[in-house]
Amino acid sequence: MRLGKISEQLDRAAKIMQTRGWKQGGFDEGTNPDTCRVCVFSALAVAQGKHPKDWCDTEVSTRAGQFLSREFGVGVEYNDFGINRTIDADPSYTMINVVKAAAHLAREMGK
């Protein structure tokens, strides 16, 4: 599957979270990985046809995560090698709407 634009990947992730439900940090382990609730980065992995646990192994998760972090100040903490760990998002955010807004902004920026 091609990586595509950041906006496309964030759109897909938002739809996946809307369908399955959002979970802060990770996914519902011990449940069906094809239907479980997912965090933003697990949704990005699923959008690439991967298992939700493989969120840190996808280039798109890194690119989109860096965009979310830079433009919205939520989501991840980075070290020199990329994603270090997820950090708690402000619970007042509706993460699905944040991801949709990020997709819109990325599209406006041509990314």
URDAPE-V519505 format. One line per field, one symbol per residue. ss: DSSP state (@ for helix, = for strand, . for the rest). Layout:
ss = ???
This chain:
ss = .....@@@@@@@@@@@@@@@.=....=..........=.@@@@@@@@....@@@@@@.@@@@@@@@@@@@@@...====..=====........@@@@@@@@@@@@@@...
